[in-house]
Amino acid sequence: MRDALGLTGNASSVHAEGRLARRLVEEARARVAALVGAEAKNVTFTSGATEANMMALTAAIEVGGRKALRDRLFVSAIEHPSVRSGGRFAAEEVSELRVTSDGVVDLVALAHTLKKSERPLVSVMLANNETGVIQPIAQIADIVHAASGVLHVDAVQGAGRIDCNVTALGADLISISSHKLGGPQGAGALISRGDIYIAEPLIRGGGQERGQRAGTENVAAIVGFGAACEAAEEIETERMSSLRGRLEEGITDAVPSAVIFGKTAPRLPNTTLFAVPGLKAETAIIALDLNGVAVSSGSACSSGKVQASSVLAAMGVDPTFARGAVRVSLGWSTSEAEIDQFLKTWKMLAGSLLKQGRGIAA
């Protein structure tokens, strides 16, 4: 990426500098495609996953050359705000899919709900950004396709951590993000299977990205995105999962009343969302930050404003308890020493934090 920052060519230009930039973009496209088992030609670069989600959530999706509009959008109750906003569908054309207390889409309810539409578009995330709970996407895909529907999957949290092969998932469209893989911020992609085409691009203008997304390509960010996708194939997810196990065991050892959300469901190896009765999230976040530990409350996108989680609300968690939820995320570089440091800090703070909350004994 640093090398690419030194280039001056526009990837859409035919001169030597432009051709060099184009070559780097296409090499990155191939790396992104390889991470999810897709064809490079089906990768459209965007400014991030939010734009990719907005691009995907449109009625104007052609399947196999057929131009019949999607007549309704169905999104799960635990989706990222960029999906729950409904994309380019009117509010009255969007329906919510319920989830179980574990945060998993209710498959029986899904099949029943899709009967309300002749050509549905369904959006379900691969793994939740707050709880880490993984959805049974292959089963969801079977139900959606049986209802003549198209399935979009926000795979931002899963890419690089669990298998995101497009064919195995059965997804028609997936969104991924560069910075969630350790790449630069400001780059993402919408990836489709071969016979899916967005007939109405979100951004119109020049013919970049095969007419799917206009605008001069951010070559350096795209190159960094591709490099991150290639590096992600080497991430040791089993080691990360083991570290998460130590983290969660230490949290509950120090405070037995702590609840790990989604613990009984399949989860990402790097995500823990927990709460303690009487503990305020903002108090915990500030105290941990002052001791050199950076955590968040719910989605990182809203971590600057601590508020009750819509994900936990959908799971049936009491609103007062949900407002105390704290999310801890591990990364590819997280070490055992860092887990030990977190637990040392947590044990030190737990007693005083609980006294401030309501005097609940650990």
C-alpha positions as CSV (number, residue, x, y, z in Angstrom):
1,M,0.0,0.0,0.0
2,R,2.9,2.4,0.8
3,D,4.3,1.7,-2.7
4,A,1.0,2.3,-4.3
5,L,0.7,5.7,-2.6
6,G,3.7,6.8,-4.7
7,L,1.9,6.1,-8.0
8,T,0.4,9.0,-10.0
9,G,-1.7,7.1,-12.6
10,N,-5.4,6.9,-12.8
11,A,-6.5,3.3,-13.1
12,S,-8.9,4.2,-15.9
13,S,-6.3,5.9,-18.0
14,V,-4.6,4.1,-20.9
15,H,-1.1,5.6,-20.5
16,A,1.7,3.6,-18.8
17,E,1.1,5.1,-15.4
18,G,-2.6,4.3,-15.7
19,R,-2.0,0.7,-16.8
20,L,0.3,0.1,-13.8
21,A,-2.4,1.4,-11.4
22,R,-5.0,-0.8,-13.2
23,R,-2.8,-3.9,-12.9
24,L,-2.5,-3.3,-9.1
25,V,-6.2,-2.9,-8.8
26,E,-6.9,-6.1,-10.7
27,E,-4.3,-8.0,-8.7
28,A,-6.1,-6.8,-5.5
29,R,-9.4,-7.8,-7.0
30,A,-8.2,-11.4,-7.5
31,R,-6.9,-11.5,-3.9
32,V,-10.3,-10.4,-2.5
33,A,-12.1,-12.9,-4.7
34,A,-9.8,-15.7,-3.6
35,L,-10.6,-15.1,0.1
36,V,-14.3,-15.8,-0.5
37,G,-14.0,-18.3,-3.3
38,A,-15.5,-16.0,-6.0
39,E,-14.5,-15.0,-9.5
40,A,-12.6,-11.7,-9.7
41,K,-15.0,-10.3,-12.3
42,N,-17.8,-10.4,-9.7
43,V,-16.0,-8.2,-7.2
44,T,-17.0,-4.5,-7.1
45,F,-14.9,-2.2,-5.0
46,T,-16.7,0.4,-2.8
47,S,-15.7,2.8,0.0
48,G,-16.6,0.3,2.6
49,A,-19.2,-2.3,3.7
50,T,-21.9,0.4,4.4
51,E,-21.8,1.5,0.8
52,A,-21.7,-2.2,-0.3
53,N,-24.8,-2.9,1.8
54,M,-26.6,0.1,0.4
55,M,-25.7,-0.9,-3.1
56,A,-27.0,-4.4,-2.6
57,L,-30.3,-3.4,-0.9
58,T,-32.2,-2.4,-4.0
59,A,-35.3,-3.8,-5.8
60,A,-33.4,-3.6,-9.1
61,I,-31.5,-6.9,-9.0
62,E,-31.4,-8.9,-12.1
63,V,-31.1,-12.7,-11.7
64,G,-30.0,-14.6,-14.8
65,G,-30.9,-11.7,-17.0
66,R,-34.4,-11.4,-15.7
67,K,-35.4,-7.9,-14.8
68,A,-38.3,-8.6,-12.4
69,L,-38.0,-6.2,-9.4
70,R,-37.7,-7.5,-5.9
71,D,-41.0,-6.7,-4.2
72,R,-40.0,-6.7,-0.6
73,L,-36.9,-6.6,1.7
74,F,-36.6,-8.8,4.7
75,V,-33.8,-8.1,7.3
76,S,-33.0,-9.9,10.5
77,A,-33.6,-8.0,13.8
78,I,-29.9,-8.2,14.7
79,E,-28.4,-6.6,11.5
80,H,-25.9,-3.7,11.3
81,P,-27.6,-0.3,11.2
82,S,-26.6,0.1,7.5
83,V,-28.8,-2.9,6.7
84,R,-31.6,-2.2,9.1
85,S,-32.0,1.2,7.5
86,G,-33.5,-0.6,4.5
87,G,-31.1,0.5,1.8
88,R,-33.1,1.8,-1.2
89,F,-36.4,0.3,-0.2
90,A,-39.2,2.4,1.2
91,A,-39.9,1.9,4.9
92,E,-43.2,0.2,4.2
93,E,-41.5,-2.3,2.0
94,V,-39.1,-3.6,4.7
95,S,-40.0,-6.4,7.2
96,E,-38.0,-7.6,10.1
97,L,-37.1,-11.3,10.8
98,R,-37.1,-12.4,14.4
99,V,-34.3,-14.2,16.1
100,T,-34.1,-16.6,19.0
101,S,-32.8,-15.8,22.5
102,D,-29.4,-17.0,21.3
103,G,-29.5,-14.4,18.5
104,V,-30.0,-16.9,15.6
105,V,-32.5,-16.3,12.9
106,D,-35.7,-18.3,13.5
107,L,-35.7,-20.5,10.4
108,V,-39.4,-21.6,10.8
109,A,-40.5,-18.0,11.1
110,L,-38.3,-17.1,8.1
111,A,-40.0,-19.7,5.8
112,H,-43.4,-18.5,7.0
113,T,-42.7,-14.8,6.6
114,L,-41.3,-15.1,3.1
115,K,-44.7,-16.3,1.9
116,K,-45.7,-12.6,2.0
117,S,-43.6,-11.9,-1.0
118,E,-43.3,-13.2,-4.6
119,R,-39.7,-12.0,-5.2
120,P,-38.1,-11.3,-1.8
121,L,-34.7,-9.9,-1.1
122,V,-33.4,-11.1,2.2
123,S,-30.4,-9.7,4.1
124,V,-28.9,-11.7,7.0
125,M,-25.4,-11.1,8.4
126,L,-22.9,-14.0,8.5
127,A,-21.8,-13.2,12.1
128,N,-23.1,-10.6,14.5
129,N,-20.8,-7.6,15.1
130,E,-21.7,-7.4,18.8
131,T,-22.2,-11.0,20.0
132,G,-20.2,-12.8,17.4
133,V,-23.1,-15.3,16.9
134,I,-22.8,-17.1,13.5
135,Q,-25.9,-17.5,11.4
136,P,-26.8,-20.8,9.6
137,I,-26.5,-19.1,6.2
138,A,-26.5,-22.2,4.0
139,Q,-29.9,-23.2,5.6
140,I,-31.2,-19.7,5.2
141,A,-30.1,-19.7,1.6
142,D,-32.1,-22.9,0.9
143,I,-35.2,-21.3,2.4
144,V,-34.7,-18.0,0.5
145,H,-34.1,-19.7,-2.9
146,A,-37.1,-22.0,-2.4
147,A,-39.2,-18.8,-2.1
148,S,-37.7,-17.4,-5.4
149,G,-35.7,-14.9,-3.3
150,V,-32.2,-13.4,-3.5
151,L,-29.9,-13.5,-0.4
152,H,-27.5,-10.8,0.6
153,V,-25.0,-11.5,3.4
154,D,-23.1,-8.9,5.3
155,A,-20.0,-11.0,5.9
156,V,-17.9,-8.2,7.3
157,Q,-17.3,-9.8,10.7
158,G,-16.7,-13.3,9.3
159,A,-14.2,-12.7,6.5
160,G,-10.8,-13.8,7.6
161,R,-12.1,-15.4,10.7
162,I,-14.4,-18.2,9.5
163,D,-15.0,-19.8,6.1
164,C,-16.8,-17.3,3.8
165,N,-16.9,-19.3,0.5
166,V,-19.7,-17.8,-1.5
167,T,-20.6,-21.2,-3.1
168,A,-20.7,-23.0,0.3
169,L,-22.8,-20.3,1.9
170,G,-25.2,-20.2,-1.0
171,A,-25.3,-16.4,-0.9
172,D,-26.1,-14.3,-3.9
173,L,-24.4,-11.1,-2.7
174,I,-21.9,-10.6,0.1
175,S,-20.4,-7.5,1.6
176,I,-16.9,-7.3,3.1
177,S,-14.7,-4.6,4.5
178,S,-11.0,-3.9,4.3
179,H,-10.4,-2.6,7.8
180,K,-12.0,-5.5,9.5
181,L,-9.3,-7.7,8.0
182,G,-6.5,-5.4,9.1
183,G,-6.4,-3.4,5.9
184,P,-6.9,0.3,5.4
185,Q,-10.2,2.1,6.3
186,G,-12.2,3.4,3.4
187,A,-12.3,0.3,1.1
188,G,-14.8,-2.6,0.8
189,A,-16.5,-4.8,-1.7
190,L,-19.8,-6.2,-2.9
191,I,-19.3,-9.6,-4.3
192,S,-21.9,-11.4,-6.4
193,R,-22.3,-14.8,-7.9
194,G,-22.2,-14.9,-11.7
195,D,-25.8,-14.4,-12.7
196,I,-26.6,-11.5,-10.2
197,Y,-26.5,-8.0,-11.5
198,I,-27.3,-4.6,-9.8
199,A,-29.4,-2.9,-12.5
200,E,-29.4,0.5,-10.8
201,P,-26.0,1.4,-9.4
202,L,-25.9,3.5,-6.2
203,I,-23.3,5.9,-7.6
204,R,-23.6,6.9,-11.3
205,G,-21.1,8.7,-13.4
206,G,-18.1,7.1,-15.3
207,G,-17.9,3.5,-16.2
208,Q,-15.6,2.3,-13.4
209,E,-16.1,-1.1,-11.8
210,R,-17.8,-2.4,-15.0
211,G,-20.5,0.3,-14.6
212,Q,-21.5,-0.9,-11.1
213,R,-19.8,1.9,-9.1
214,A,-18.7,5.1,-10.6
215,G,-15.8,7.2,-9.4
216,T,-12.0,7.1,-9.6
217,E,-10.7,4.1,-7.8
218,N,-8.8,4.5,-4.5
219,V,-5.8,2.6,-5.7
220,A,-3.7,2.6,-2.6
221,A,-6.6,1.5,-0.3
222,I,-7.7,-1.2,-2.8
223,V,-4.1,-2.5,-2.9
224,G,-4.0,-2.6,0.9
225,F,-7.4,-4.4,0.9
226,G,-6.0,-7.1,-1.4
227,A,-2.9,-7.5,0.7
228,A,-5.0,-7.9,3.9
229,C,-7.2,-10.5,2.2
230,E,-4.1,-12.5,1.3
231,A,-2.7,-12.2,4.8
232,A,-6.0,-13.2,6.3
233,E,-5.6,-16.7,4.9
234,E,-2.8,-17.2,7.4
235,I,-4.6,-16.1,10.5
236,E,-4.6,-18.8,13.3
237,T,-8.3,-18.8,14.3
238,E,-7.9,-21.7,16.6
239,R,-5.4,-19.8,18.7
240,M,-7.7,-16.8,18.7
241,S,-10.6,-19.0,19.9
242,S,-8.4,-20.4,22.7
243,L,-7.6,-16.9,23.8
244,R,-11.3,-15.9,23.8
245,G,-12.0,-19.0,26.0
246,R,-9.4,-17.8,28.5
247,L,-10.8,-14.3,28.4
248,E,-14.4,-15.4,29.1
249,E,-13.4,-17.8,31.9
250,G,-11.4,-15.1,33.6
251,I,-14.3,-12.6,33.3
252,T,-16.8,-15.0,35.0
253,D,-14.2,-16.3,37.6
254,A,-13.8,-12.7,38.8
255,V,-17.5,-11.9,38.6
256,P,-19.7,-15.1,38.7
257,S,-22.8,-13.1,37.9
258,A,-21.4,-12.0,34.5
259,V,-23.4,-13.1,31.5
260,I,-21.7,-13.9,28.2
261,F,-24.3,-13.3,25.4
262,G,-24.8,-15.9,22.8
263,K,-22.5,-18.3,24.6
264,T,-24.4,-21.4,23.7
265,A,-24.5,-20.6,19.9
266,P,-21.7,-20.9,17.4
267,R,-19.6,-17.7,17.6
268,L,-16.7,-16.0,16.0
269,P,-13.4,-16.8,17.7
270,N,-12.6,-13.2,18.5
271,T,-15.8,-11.6,19.9
272,T,-17.1,-11.5,23.5
273,L,-20.1,-9.5,24.6
274,F,-20.8,-9.6,28.4
275,A,-22.7,-7.7,31.1
276,V,-22.9,-7.8,34.9
277,P,-26.0,-6.9,36.9
278,G,-25.6,-3.4,38.3
279,L,-22.6,-2.5,36.1
280,K,-22.9,0.5,33.8
281,A,-21.2,0.1,30.4
282,E,-19.9,3.7,30.3
283,T,-18.3,3.3,33.7
284,A,-16.6,0.1,32.8
285,I,-15.4,1.4,29.4
286,I,-13.9,4.6,30.9
287,A,-12.2,2.7,33.8
288,L,-10.7,0.1,31.5
289,D,-9.6,2.8,29.1
290,L,-7.8,4.6,31.9
291,N,-5.9,1.4,32.5
292,G,-4.9,1.0,28.9
293,V,-7.6,-1.4,27.7
294,A,-9.8,-0.3,24.8
295,V,-13.2,-1.9,24.6
296,S,-16.6,-0.8,23.4
297,S,-20.3,-1.1,24.1
298,G,-22.1,-2.9,21.4
299,S,-21.2,-2.0,17.8
300,A,-18.0,-0.1,17.3
301,C,-19.8,2.2,14.9
302,S,-21.8,3.6,17.8
303,S,-19.2,3.2,20.6
304,G,-18.9,7.0,21.0
305,K,-22.5,7.0,22.3
306,V,-23.2,4.3,24.8
307,Q,-26.8,3.1,24.4
308,A,-28.9,0.0,24.7
309,S,-28.2,-2.6,22.1
310,S,-30.9,-3.3,19.4
311,V,-29.2,-6.7,19.0
312,L,-29.7,-7.6,22.7
313,A,-33.3,-6.2,22.6
314,A,-34.1,-8.5,19.7
315,M,-32.7,-11.4,21.8
316,G,-35.1,-10.5,24.5
317,V,-32.5,-9.1,27.0
318,D,-33.9,-6.7,29.6
319,P,-33.1,-3.2,28.5
320,T,-31.6,-2.1,31.8
321,F,-29.3,-5.1,31.7
322,A,-28.5,-4.6,28.0
323,R,-27.3,-1.1,28.7
324,G,-24.4,-2.5,30.7
325,A,-23.1,-4.7,27.9
326,V,-19.3,-4.5,27.1
327,R,-17.8,-5.9,24.0
328,V,-14.2,-7.2,23.9
329,S,-12.6,-8.0,20.5
330,L,-9.4,-9.9,19.9
331,G,-7.2,-9.6,16.8
332,W,-4.7,-11.6,14.8
333,S,-1.9,-10.1,16.9
334,T,-3.5,-10.4,20.3
335,S,-1.1,-12.2,22.7
336,E,-1.6,-14.3,25.8
337,A,0.2,-11.5,27.7
338,E,-2.5,-9.0,26.6
339,I,-5.3,-11.4,27.7
340,D,-3.5,-11.7,31.1
341,Q,-3.3,-7.9,31.3
342,F,-7.0,-7.5,30.6
343,L,-7.9,-10.0,33.2
344,K,-5.6,-8.5,35.8
345,T,-7.2,-5.1,35.1
346,W,-10.7,-6.5,35.1
347,K,-10.2,-8.2,38.5
348,M,-8.8,-5.1,40.0
349,L,-11.6,-2.9,38.7
350,A,-14.5,-5.4,39.1
351,G,-15.0,-4.8,42.8
352,S,-14.9,-1.0,42.8
353,L,-17.1,-0.9,39.6
354,L,-19.8,-3.0,41.1
355,K,-19.8,-0.9,44.3
356,Q,-20.3,2.2,42.1
357,G,-23.1,0.4,40.2
358,R,-25.2,-0.9,43.1
359,G,-23.0,-2.6,45.6
360,I,-23.5,-6.1,44.1
361,A,-21.0,-8.6,45.5
362,A,-19.0,-10.5,42.9
